[in-house]
């Protein structure tokens, strides 16, 4: 997990606001905010079944092109899935052994950003991604406590290097 955290942080190009620390999952959003604003980019991190799982609390991992995810994955396996039901957007990227197997984005507000490369899993709209995320055994295995990683810069992905 420590190697994965270091790799993600280098890849995002953001400094830590504070060292990652163990928090109760139900307190993570409150701890990542000052009043109603994110203090920076917030990721909740835990291990499950030999994988390092990152939950993007603040949106810093959204709208990243699949080629950038490939830079992070290198030759390792990487699976990224997320959605925002407030704006009608879902995305999924699957990488294995340095190959992008699936790259899907369905964004109702920005249809020009939509992509659909690869064919497994079959996805037709952002709501299909919702089902995958909500039924994912990694997500449902979230422990009561996880590491909170706070990174400098805006909460969203706008500062992610391209």
VMD Tcl script that draws the C-alpha trace (Angstrom):
set ca {
  {0.00 0.00 0.00}
  {2.84 2.42 0.78}
  {4.30 1.86 -2.71}
  {0.90 2.45 -4.32}
  {0.38 5.66 -2.35}
  {3.80 6.98 -3.34}
  {3.20 6.08 -6.99}
  {-0.22 7.78 -7.09}
  {1.11 10.89 -5.40}
  {4.05 11.19 -7.85}
  {1.70 10.56 -10.77}
  {-0.72 13.27 -9.64}
  {2.17 15.65 -8.98}
  {0.74 16.90 -5.71}
  {2.37 17.38 -2.33}
  {0.86 15.94 0.84}
  {-1.00 18.43 3.01}
  {-0.34 16.10 5.91}
  {0.90 12.53 6.32}
  {-1.75 9.88 5.58}
  {-3.49 8.93 8.80}
  {-6.02 6.35 9.93}
  {-9.55 7.71 10.26}
  {-13.01 6.29 10.77}
  {-14.50 6.01 7.27}
  {-17.69 7.75 8.37}
  {-15.61 10.77 9.51}
  {-13.44 11.05 6.39}
  {-15.40 13.71 4.47}
  {-15.74 15.92 7.54}
  {-12.00 15.61 8.23}
  {-11.15 16.41 4.61}
  {-13.12 19.66 4.69}
  {-12.90 23.07 6.33}
  {-16.53 24.07 6.88}
  {-18.10 23.38 3.46}
  {-14.93 23.38 1.34}
  {-12.45 20.61 0.57}
  {-9.02 21.31 2.10}
  {-7.46 19.78 -1.03}
  {-7.67 16.50 -2.93}
  {-8.91 13.75 -0.61}
  {-8.45 10.00 -1.09}
  {-9.53 7.25 1.27}
  {-7.16 4.27 1.03}
  {-7.36 0.67 2.25}
  {-6.19 -2.80 1.26}
  {-8.41 -5.67 0.21}
  {-7.46 -9.02 -1.27}
  {-3.94 -7.92 -2.16}
  {-5.15 -4.74 -3.89}
  {-4.76 -1.15 -2.77}
  {-8.17 0.50 -3.06}
  {-8.55 4.27 -3.37}
  {-11.87 5.99 -2.96}
  {-11.81 9.47 -4.48}
  {-13.74 11.62 -2.01}
  {-13.16 15.01 -3.64}
  {-13.14 14.30 -7.38}
  {-9.40 14.54 -8.04}
  {-9.40 11.33 -10.10}
  {-12.29 12.19 -12.41}
  {-12.04 12.89 -16.15}
  {-8.50 11.56 -16.56}
  {-7.76 10.20 -20.05}
  {-7.09 6.44 -20.19}
  {-3.58 7.04 -21.51}
  {-2.75 8.90 -18.28}
  {-4.10 5.94 -16.26}
  {-1.80 3.71 -18.29}
  {1.15 5.85 -17.15}
  {0.16 5.09 -13.57}
  {-0.51 1.39 -14.11}
  {2.63 0.70 -16.17}
  {2.65 -3.12 -16.40}
  {0.38 -3.64 -13.39}
  {-3.37 -4.19 -13.37}
  {-5.57 -1.17 -12.69}
  {-9.33 -0.84 -12.52}
  {-10.96 2.57 -12.17}
  {-14.70 3.07 -11.92}
  {-16.74 5.93 -10.61}
  {-19.87 7.94 -11.11}
  {-21.57 11.15 -10.09}
  {-25.33 10.78 -10.09}
  {-25.82 14.51 -9.44}
  {-24.57 15.31 -12.95}
  {-25.23 12.01 -14.76}
  {-21.67 10.87 -15.40}
  {-19.88 7.54 -15.11}
  {-16.50 6.26 -16.20}
  {-14.62 3.00 -16.21}
  {-11.03 2.17 -17.20}
  {-9.54 -1.33 -17.10}
  {-5.82 -1.90 -17.72}
  {-3.84 -5.13 -17.62}
  {-0.19 -5.78 -18.48}
  {0.27 -2.36 -20.06}
  {-2.84 -2.59 -22.26}
  {-6.01 -0.51 -21.97}
  {-8.77 -3.13 -22.15}
  {-11.74 -0.82 -21.54}
  {-12.14 2.96 -21.55}
  {-15.68 4.23 -21.11}
  {-17.09 7.64 -20.21}
  {-20.73 8.69 -20.43}
  {-21.27 12.29 -19.33}
  {-24.72 13.77 -19.89}
  {-23.46 17.34 -19.35}
  {-20.42 17.04 -21.65}
  {-21.24 14.49 -24.36}
  {-18.17 15.58 -26.35}
  {-16.06 13.97 -23.58}
  {-17.76 10.58 -23.99}
  {-15.65 7.60 -25.05}
  {-16.30 3.93 -25.56}
  {-13.27 1.76 -26.35}
  {-13.14 -1.97 -25.70}
  {-16.12 -4.20 -25.17}
  {-15.91 -5.93 -21.77}
  {-17.76 -5.19 -19.62}
  {-20.68 -4.18 -21.83}
  {-21.67 -0.62 -20.96}
  {-24.34 1.54 -22.58}
  {-24.64 4.50 -20.21}
  {-23.29 5.96 -17.00}
  {-25.95 4.05 -15.07}
  {-24.27 0.78 -16.06}
  {-21.15 2.03 -14.25}
  {-23.28 2.74 -11.17}
  {-24.21 -0.95 -10.99}
  {-20.59 -2.04 -11.28}
  {-19.38 0.34 -8.56}
  {-22.23 -0.30 -6.16}
  {-21.91 -4.10 -6.55}
  {-18.10 -4.14 -6.41}
  {-16.78 -6.47 -3.68}
  {-13.80 -4.18 -3.03}
  {-16.04 -1.19 -2.38}
  {-18.41 -3.17 -0.20}
  {-15.42 -4.50 1.80}
  {-14.44 -1.04 2.98}
  {-13.25 -1.34 6.57}
  {-14.46 0.83 9.43}
  {-11.13 2.66 9.31}
  {-8.93 3.64 6.36}
  {-6.08 6.00 5.56}
  {-7.02 9.55 4.62}
  {-4.59 10.97 2.08}
  {-4.84 14.75 1.71}
  {-3.01 16.31 -1.24}
  {-2.42 19.96 -2.04}
  {-4.23 21.78 -4.78}
  {-7.82 21.89 -5.95}
  {-10.14 19.10 -4.88}
  {-11.06 18.16 -8.45}
  {-9.04 16.85 -11.35}
  {-8.44 20.21 -13.03}
  {-4.82 20.32 -11.87}
  {-3.97 16.76 -12.89}
  {-1.01 16.81 -15.32}
  {-1.87 15.96 -18.90}
}
mol new
graphics top color blue
foreach p $ca { graphics top sphere $p radius 0.5 }
foreach p [lrange $ca 0 end-1] q [lrange $ca 1 end] { graphics top cylinder $p $q radius 0.2 }
display resetview
